[in-house]
Amino acid sequence: MSKHSNKLTDAHRIYVIKRLAARDGAMAIMRGLKDEFGITLSQHAVDHYNPERAPHAALAQRWKDLFWKERETYIARTAHVGVTDKPARIRQREAMMHREWAAGRHAQANAILDSIAKELGASFGRKRRR
């Protein structure tokens, strides 16, 4: 498949829909498509597969059904995971960081990255010498 082809395979569509159902952002999905499949897709094309965004009358019913099935699975899988789960907190912060960066708020994105690093135990500032 061409790098800039407008034709997605069912595997690509399923990938996009599952990630949308898991509340991943369009930019993250676009990066994932590039990294995993080597294809470039616009944000508009990714948003086309999100039945929560209007208008989506053109989206086939099977893709809408898959989205809602995957959303239910995602909610059931993550309902018990709250802010007490370290990986969940980090994932939420990562999503926040991507939104801030995409909106051009780089200072806020950097602050979020710093909070992720702190959560992971990275040290900041100068190291003490003995």
GUNU-510848 format. One line per field, with one value per residue (C-alpha): residue number from 1; residue in three letters; y, z negated, x negated. Coordinates in Angstrom, 2 decimals, m for minus. Layout:
N
i	[NUM/...]
aa	[ala/...]
north	[Y/...]
up	[Z/...]
east	[X/...]
END
This chain:
130
i	[1/2/3/4/5/6/7/8/9/10/11/12/13/14/15/16/17/18/19/20/21/22/23/24/25/26/27/28/29/30/31/32/33/34/35/36/37/38/39/40/41/42/43/44/45/46/47/48/49/50/51/52/53/54/55/56/57/58/59/60/61/62/63/64/65/66/67/68/69/70/71/72/73/74/75/76/77/78/79/80/81/82/83/84/85/86/87/88/89/90/91/92/93/94/95/96/97/98/99/100/101/102/103/104/105/106/107/108/109/110/111/112/113/114/115/116/117/118/119/120/121/122/123/124/125/126/127/128/129/130]
aa	[met/ser/lys/his/ser/asn/lys/leu/thr/asp/ala/his/arg/ile/tyr/val/ile/lys/arg/leu/ala/ala/arg/asp/gly/ala/met/ala/ile/met/arg/gly/leu/lys/asp/glu/phe/gly/ile/thr/leu/ser/gln/his/ala/val/asp/his/tyr/asn/pro/glu/arg/ala/pro/his/ala/ala/leu/ala/gln/arg/trp/lys/asp/leu/phe/trp/lys/glu/arg/glu/thr/tyr/ile/ala/arg/thr/ala/his/val/gly/val/thr/asp/lys/pro/ala/arg/ile/arg/gln/arg/glu/ala/met/met/his/arg/glu/trp/ala/ala/gly/arg/his/ala/gln/ala/asn/ala/ile/leu/asp/ser/ile/ala/lys/glu/leu/gly/ala/ser/phe/gly/arg/lys/arg/arg/arg]
north	[0.00/3.47/5.68/8.26/5.95/6.95/3.30/1.71/m2.02/m3.53/m4.11/m0.37/0.54/m1.89/m0.43/3.13/2.20/0.22/3.09/5.63/3.43/3.42/7.23/7.64/10.98/11.37/12.50/9.41/7.20/8.93/8.32/4.69/4.17/5.67/3.59/0.28/0.33/2.99/4.94/8.58/9.53/12.95/13.84/14.30/10.76/9.36/11.35/9.89/6.57/8.08/7.75/10.18/13.00/14.37/13.86/10.20/8.96/7.71/5.39/1.82/0.27/m2.54/0.04/1.82/m1.52/m2.38/1.02/0.65/m2.97/m1.94/1.06/m1.22/m3.58/m0.67/0.70/m2.72/m3.34/0.03/0.65/m0.86/1.03/4.43/7.07/4.55/2.67/4.10/3.03/4.51/7.84/7.91/7.10/9.86/12.35/11.26/11.93/15.33/16.11/15.28/17.52/20.41/19.98/19.85/23.03/24.79/24.95/23.58/24.84/22.96/19.87/20.05/20.37/17.26/15.41/16.45/15.05/11.76/11.59/12.27/9.54/7.16/8.14/10.30/12.86/16.51/19.18/18.76/15.57/15.91/15.19/13.64]
up	[0.00/0.83/m2.00/m1.17/0.04/m0.81/m0.94/m4.37/m4.83/m7.35/m9.65/m9.58/m10.22/m13.14/m14.59/m14.37/m15.77/m18.70/m19.64/m19.32/m21.52/m24.11/m24.04/m22.35/m20.61/m16.85/m16.94/m18.89/m16.47/m13.50/m15.02/m15.67/m12.08/m10.86/m13.25/m12.96/m9.35/m7.66/m6.48/m6.85/m7.64/m8.32/m11.58/m9.65/m8.28/m11.80/m13.16/m10.40/m12.29/m15.58/m15.83/m18.77/m16.39/m14.09/m11.29/m10.72/m8.63/m6.08/m8.61/m8.00/m10.73/m11.26/m12.22/m14.57/m16.18/m16.57/m18.16/m20.76/m21.51/m22.01/m24.13/m26.43/m26.69/m27.44/m30.15/m31.74/m31.64/m33.15/m35.53/m38.47/m37.61/m39.14/m40.10/m42.47/m39.53/m38.51/m34.83/m34.52/m35.96/m33.60/m30.59/m31.55/m31.90/m28.57/m26.88/m28.58/m27.42/m23.80/m23.94/m25.38/m22.81/m19.91/m21.22/m21.23/m25.03/m25.15/m28.66/m30.09/m28.06/m29.47/m33.01/m32.45/m31.14/m34.28/m36.43/m34.52/m35.08/m38.80/m38.95/m37.41/m39.95/m37.83/m39.74/m38.85/m39.39/m40.11/m41.55/m44.92/m45.12/m48.20]
east	[0.00/m1.22/m2.37/0.30/3.06/6.61/7.70/7.57/7.73/10.13/7.13/6.36/10.00/10.22/7.01/8.39/11.81/10.40/8.09/10.90/13.10/10.30/10.40/7.04/6.58/6.45/2.81/1.76/3.67/2.05/m1.41/m0.48/0.65/m2.62/m4.76/m2.91/m1.70/m3.82/m0.79/0.13/3.69/5.20/6.91/10.15/9.86/9.30/12.26/14.45/14.41/15.59/19.39/19.40/18.56/21.24/22.02/21.21/24.10/21.56/19.89/20.99/23.11/20.58/17.93/20.35/21.21/17.53/16.85/19.60/18.65/15.02/16.06/18.06/15.10/12.77/15.04/15.47/11.72/10.80/13.71/11.87/8.70/8.68/6.23/4.67/3.15/m0.23/m0.10/3.40/2.23/m0.73/1.47/3.92/1.07/m0.38/2.97/3.13/m0.39/0.48/3.57/1.57/m1.21/1.26/2.89/m0.49/m0.73/m4.25/m5.06/m2.08/m3.02/m6.53/m5.19/m3.08/m6.14/m8.00/m5.17/m5.35/m9.10/m8.60/m5.97/m8.47/m11.10/m13.39/m15.39/m15.51/m18.08/m21.73/m23.04/m24.65/m28.32/m29.76]
END
